[in-house]
Amino acid sequence: MPCIRFETTDRTTEYPAGESVNVLRMAIRHEVGLPWKCGSGRCGTDRILVKEGADHLDAPRRRERERLGPLLDEGYRLACQTYTSGDLVVTWDPEQKGLDEGSELHAKLKERWLAAPDST
């Protein structure tokens, strides 16, 4: 089974072979500690650096290109906009801050993200 390794928090998640999964959804579902706020590519809070497995990722979406610009060429992606179909290793700045996990907004957005299927 392919896996996503979230190096910053030393967590790994697995998913069924042959599927393409959203990186942020997997991070939320498996509570790996990846910070996020909007989940729609507007804020850039869920910026990750791809250490290994870039060849398994889908092409950057418009919002990623707008938000990240030249950082895309350095290996950065937005977890909310990124799907992987194979092994992946990512990291992020541990100083990045996401939504307050105790907030009502966090609960609503998390519920919405978890209601959707992991794969495309």
N, C-alpha and C positions, 0 to 999 in steps of 0.2 A: 504494500500500500504506500502511495506517496505521502509525504509529510511536509509540514511547514514548521521550520525551526525559528522560534522567536528568540533570538540570541540575547537580547537585552534583559529579558526576564527568565532566561534559561528554561523555556517551555517549548514543547513540541506537540503538534496535533497531527493526526492522520485522517485521511479521507479515502473513499473508494477509488481504485484505479479506473481510469477512463472518464472521470468527471473533471470539470473545470469549476473551481470554487473561488468565492470572493474572499480575499485576504482579511478584510475587516470583519466580515460576518464570522469567519472561523475564529478570529481573535476574541470577538465578543462572546460567542458561544462557549469557548473553552477558557474564558476568563484569564487571558494571558497578560493583561495589563497594558496593552497598547492604547495610548491616549487618543481620544477622538471627541469631536464636538458635534458636527453637523451630519456627517456621513453622506454628504452629497457632493463633495469635491470643491466646496466653496471656501472653507476655512483653512485647509492645509494642515490641520492639527495632527492628522494620522499619517504624516510623512514618514516613509520608511526608506532605508537604504538597502538595496538588494545586494547581498554578499555572494550568493550562489543561486543559480537556477533561473537567471533572467531569460534564458531560452524557452522556459516553460510559461512565460507570461503572455497575456494578450497585449495588443498594441495600446499605447497610451490613448486615452480618450481626450476629447477637447478640453474638458475642465482641468485635467492633469497638465496638458500642454500650457494652458493659460496660467495656472497657479504655479507650476514648477519651472517653466521656461528652460533655461540652460541646465538646471539641476537634473533634468531627465538624462542628459548625456553623462552625468556623473553617477548614474545608477539609482537616483531617487525616484520613488513612485508614491502615489496616494493609495493607501490600503483600501479605501472605500471604492475606488475606481478600478482596482486591479484584480484580475482573475488569473489563477494559476492552474495548470493541468499536470504538474509534476513537482518533484522535490524542490523546496525553496528554503533559503536561509535569509532572514532579514534582521535588521537592527534599527534602532532609532535613538535619538537623543533622550536620555533619561530625564532631562530637565523639561521636556515637552509636557504641557498640562492639558488634560482633557476636561470634559464636563465633570462637575461634582457628582460622584456616583450616588449620592443621597438625594439628588434633586429630582423633581417631578419630570422635568424635561428629559433627563437622562433615562429615567424609567420608561417614558413614552417612546423615545427613539430606540432604546434597546428592545422593547417589545416589538416594534415595527421591524427592526432588523432580524430578530429571531423568528418572526412569523414567516419570513420568506425562506425558500429552500436555499441550501448552501451552494448548489451548482446552477449553472446556466441552462 
